[in-house]
């Protein structure tokens, strides 16, 4: 890295996009991915679809418990 940088011609917000939605990456344990990947393949659905369905069911259960 340079000891000093020249930002005199910099443009504030040049790459900012108001409509962009940041999606948080979620890291799963290998054994969890392996388990659900096998289930997804057996059902003939994408892994993300299966995981979203499982999480929606968990949300519904948690909401009933409150």
PyMOL commands that set and color helices and strands:
alter all, ss='L'
color gray80, all
select helices_A, chain A and resi 30-43+47-65
alter helices_A, ss='H'
color red, helices_A
deselect
rebuild
show_as cartoon
